[in-house]
């Protein structure tokens, strides 16, 4: 039963589309949409992705015009329009980090809508994120992406005896890398994306530290974090040294330069295309605190004073139905946020990834981590802290404790200036403190 916000009556009782004819000229957004209620989103900005999504939207929620925008002006547009009492958009789409900072005063409460939509199988962690630290729901989880392991049969044969590749511990993962190296003439078969454009810092933020410490920022310099970095040194000793040049792991995997790797699904998907029967995509390993994983969670929200709340609700309902989520996976490579069966007729590489992402989300003891939230253009400074820690500790052999203490001061300085709360998996607090 709806408890607050948009109600069952307003959701189900709507008649007609009630599209509001707004144009790009009155909003200042660049759009090639076809008119109707404006759906402003930070997602699918490349022209081909936007067109594919518009085609899906046109078939599932007619009367909606899809408009893309970068993250920083997205927030400023919503704040300025709502603040001026002249909201010109009806629906918002973006990552958690785009939407959650707007929850305080700029979004409709969607608690009632979530109840109306029923149990579509969203992970509890996603629904908790959508509350943005309050007791209300500010967005409906829309889609997700993540990072997983990829392994070729050449490497799988070197798994430790009795180990389940889909449920590895970090110790087993290290043993696997060591065994594979030794069996390969002492040439490592594991690669990691530590190149200039690689995303290895997401491994530290979302996988290693949460699995070893239970947190990301509040446990940054803990004793458990020291243990995690000691582990990372051992793992790195069994990685291909060319990893410092790897940006997209599908490239060295596809060429056979390495046979096992961790990376973002988008950066792995081409590796198994030629011989998918020889590949497996696997959930990340788990540590003493659980299976830390990072999800890129996209959501759908309605701005305060939105132009057509009823159409916006129907659009959210349509986009979060299982069949529509599968269509989005086919068209734009975003994975379902709801619990649904992945069909067998997907491209093999996509199906492999979808299964791994689902296993990771649903794993017992899974610890959801997010990329930094609410930092705006300064997110890169926080990422740099993790990159610099890796460079000093793992590549240069610096003292772990001293390095973490030094980088903790840098990190706290950034957070003090921004005065932002921590993000998952760290607990909610008014201001984030490095621990």
N, C-alpha and C positions, 0 to 999 in steps of 0.2 A: 504494500500500500504506500502510495506516495506520502512522504513526510513533510516535504517542503519544496519550494521552488516550483518548477514546471509540473503540472499535474496530469493525471491520466485523461481528464476531461479535455484539456487543451491539446494533448497529444493525439488522442484518438478521435476527438470530435471535429477536427479540422475538415473543412470541405473546400475543395478547389485548391489551386496552387498559390493563388494570391501573389504571384510574382511581382516584384517591384522593379520597375524599369529604371535602373541606374546605369550610368555609362562611365567609362573611364574618365571622361572629362571632368566629372564632378568629384572624383575620388583622388585623382592624381596617381592611380596605379596604372602600370602598363598591362594591358589585357587584350587578348584576342577572343574573349569569351563571347557568347551569343546573347547576352542580355539576361534579365531576370535577377533573382536575389544573388548578391555577390558573396562568394565563398573565397575568403582571403586566406592564403596558405603559404607557408615557407617551404612546402614540399613540392617535389617534381618540377623544379625550376627549369631544367634543360627543356628546350622546345619540344623535342620528341616525346619526353616523358609527360609533359603537360598535355600534349595532344592526345596521348593514349588515355590519360586519366579523364580528360574531357569526354572522350568517347564513352568510357565506362559510366561516367556521371550522367551523361545524356540519356543513357539507357536505363539507369536505375533511379535517378532523381531528376526528372525533367524540370526545367524552369530555374536552373541554378547556373550561374556564370562563374567559372573557376579562374581566379586571379592569383598569380604568384608574386612573392615579394621576399626580399632578404630579411634575415632575422632582426637586425637592429631597427630598420624602419617599420617592421611589423609591429613591434611593441610600441613604438612612438606613435604610429597611426592609431592604434586602438586606444591608447591613453588619451590622445588629443581629441579624438572624435567622441569618446564616451565622456571625457571631462567637459567638453563643450556642449554636451546634450544633443549632439547631432550625429549619431551613429549612422553610417551609410552602408555598412556591411551586415550580412545576416548570419554568417557562419565563419568560424575560424578553424584553421588546421595548422598544426605545428608539432614540433617535438615537445616533450615534457618541459624542457628548459626554456622553450619559447612561451608556453602557455602558463605554467605554474606561477611565474612572477606577476601575472595579471589577475590572479585569483582575488587579490585584495582590492575589490572595488570596481573591477572592470568587466567581470563575467557574470552571466546568469548562473544561479544555483541549479545544477542539473540532478540533484538528489532524487527528485520525483521522476524525472525521465529515466534514470538508471533503473528504478524500480519497475517502471512500465515496460522497459525493454526485456525484463525477465532475465533468467540465468542463461547467458550465452557462453559461459565458460571462460570468462576473463580470469586470469590468475589473480589471486587475492592481492599479490604484491602490486599489480598494476592498478587495481581499484584503490589501494591505499595511496599510491602516488597521486591519483586523480583527486584526492582530497586535499593535497598540498598542505598537510599539517593541520587541517581543520576537521570538523565533523561533517562537512558537506562535500558534495562531489562537484568539481568545477569543469571537468571534461570527461568525455567518454573515450576509453582507449580505442584507437582506430587501427593501428598496424604496428609492426615491430620488425627490428632487424637485430642481429647480434654477431658474435664472433665465435667460431668453433674450430675444432681441429680437423685437418684433412690428412689422410694417410693412404699411401699406395700399398698394394699387396707386397711389394718388395720390402717394405718396412713392417707391415703387419706380422710377417712371419717371425719377427724378432721380439714380439711381446713377451713379457715375463710369464713364466709358467703359471697357469691358473688365473691370469689377469683377464678381466672383462674389458675389452677395448672401449665399451660404452659406459664404463663406470670406473675409471682409473682414479687412483690416488696420485698425488704429486710425487710420492716416492716411486710408485710404479712407472710414472711417466719418465722420471729420470733414469730408472733402470732400463726402460725401453730404449731411450736415446743412447745410453751407454752400449747396450747390446747391439743395437743397429750399427753404431760406429765401429765397434770391434769386428762385426761380421762383414763390414764394408771396407776392409783393408785400412782401418783406422781413419777413414774419411767419414765425417759426420753425415747422417742422413736427415737430421733435423735442421730446419731453418726458421728464423724468426724475422719479422719485418722491422729491422732496426735501421733502415735506410733514411735518407733525409725526409722523405714524404711517407715513411712507414708509420704504423699505428701501434708500435710496441709499447708506448706509454699507456695505452688503454689496457694492455695486458697487466701492467703493474697496478693501475688504478682499479680495474674492475675484476681481476681474476686472482692475481697472486696475493695482494695485500688482504682483500676481503676473506680469501680462503684461509690464510694463515693467522689473521688478526681479528677478523669480524668487522673491520671498518676500513676506511680509506684515509680520512683526514684525522679523525679523533684518535687513531691508533698509529699515526704516521711514524712516530719515533719510539714506539713501544719495544719492549724486549722481543715480542713476537715478530715485529717488523724486521728487527735485526736478523732473526732466524730466516725470515722470508728472503732477505737479500743474500744471506749466506747460501741459501738454496739456489737462488738465481745465478750466483757465480758458478756453482757446480753445473747447472743446466747449460749455461753459456759455454762452458768448457767442452760440451758435447754438441755444440751447434756449428754449422758451417760458418767459417770466419767471414765469408762473403756476405753474411747476414747484414752487416753494416751498410751494404749497398742495396738490400732488398726493400722495395716499397710495396709491391703487390706480390704476394706469395704465389699466386697462380702462375706467375712467369717461371721462377725456378722449379716449381713443382711440375709444370707442363714440360719443361725441357729435360727433366730428370736430374737436374743439378742437386735437388734435395728430394726426399720422398715422404717427409712428414713435416707439417707446419701448423701454426696457429695464425688466424687472421680474420678480418671482417668477411662476412659471407660474400659480399660483392667483389671482394678481392681474391676469392678462392674459386668462384663458380666456373671459370673456364678451364681449370686444371683437369677435371674428369671428363671433358666433353668427348674426347676421342675414344676412350676406353672406360666408360663408367663402371663396367662390371668389375674393374680392378681397383676401385676406390671405395673408401668409406669416409663419411663425415661423422665426427664424434663430438659428444659434449666435452667441455673442458674437464680437467681433473678436479678432485676435491681435496681440501686440506683439513686441518684439525677443527676449523670452525664451520666447515660446510663447503658447498660448491659455489664459489663466487663467480658470477657472470655479469657481463654488462649488456644491457638491452638498450637499444635506441627505441624509445616508446613514443609513437605519435598519437595525438589525441584530437578530438573534435570538440569545440566549445562554442557557446553562443554569447556574443558580447551584450552587455547591458544596453537596452534601447535598440537592439537589433531590429532590422527592417521587417523581418517576417519570421517570428519565433516558431510558428506552427510548421512552416515549410522547413525551417532549419531542423526541427525535431524529426520530421519525416525523413529528411536527408540523412541524419545521423542513424536513424533506424535502418534505412536501406543499406548504408555503407558498412554497417556492423553485422549484417546477416552473413552466415557462413558462406553461402554461395557467392556473395559479392566479395567477400574477403579472398576467396580462392581466385576470383577473376582479377582482383588487384595483384595477387601473387603472379598470375600469368602475365599480366600486362606490364606491371611496374616493379616486380621483384620484391615487394614488401610482404612480409610474412603475416599470417593471421594473428590478430590479438585475441581471438576467441578460440574456444576448443572445437576443432572441426577435423574431419578426416581429410588427409591430404590425398588427392586422387592419384591413381597410378599413371595417368596419361600426361603428367607434367614432364618437361624435359628432365632426363635422369639426374643431371647435376643439381637442378633445382629441388627435385624430390629428396635427394640425399641431404641437402642442406636443411630443407624443411623438417625432415625427420630429426636431424640433430638439434635444431633449434627447439623443437617441441620437447625432446627428451631433456634438454638442458633446463628449460623453463619448469618442467614438471618434476625434476629430480628431487628426491627427499633432501631436505637441508639446503636447498638452493638459496643463495644470497644474492638478491638483485642489487646491482650497482648501476649508477647512472654517470654519464659524463657530467662535468661540473655544471651547476644550475645557477642562473642569476648573475653570472659574471660578465655577460655582454662581451664587449670587445677585449676584455682582459682575460678571457678564458685561456688564451695562448700563454699567458704568464704562469698560470697554474700548471698547464701541461709541461712548460719548460722546467718547472721544479722536478717533475718526475723524470724528464729526459736527462736533466743534469745529474740527478741522483744515479741513474743508470750509468751514465758515462763515467762518473767518478768512481762508483763502487765496483761496477762489473768490468768496465773496459780498462780503467786506470788503476784498479786495486786499492783505492783509498780506504781509510778506516771507515767502517760502516757507521759506528756510533757518531763519530765526529761529523761525518757527512750528513747524516739525518738531522743532527742538531742544527747544523748550519742551514740546511734547506728548510727546516721547520721555521726558522726565523724569517726567511724570505716569504714562505707561504703565509705565515701569520700576518706579516706586514700587508700583503695583498688583501687578505680577508678583513683585516681591521679597517682598511680604507673603504672597502665596499660594504661592510656591515651586513653580510648576508648569512642566512642560516645554512647549515650543512645540507648535503644531499645524500640520498641513499648510497650505501647502506648505513651511513652514520646517523645517529638519532637526531630528531628535530630539536633545534634550540634556536633562540632568538638570534644569536651570533655564533658563527662557527669557530671553534677553538681547536688548534692543532694539538694533538695529544701524543 
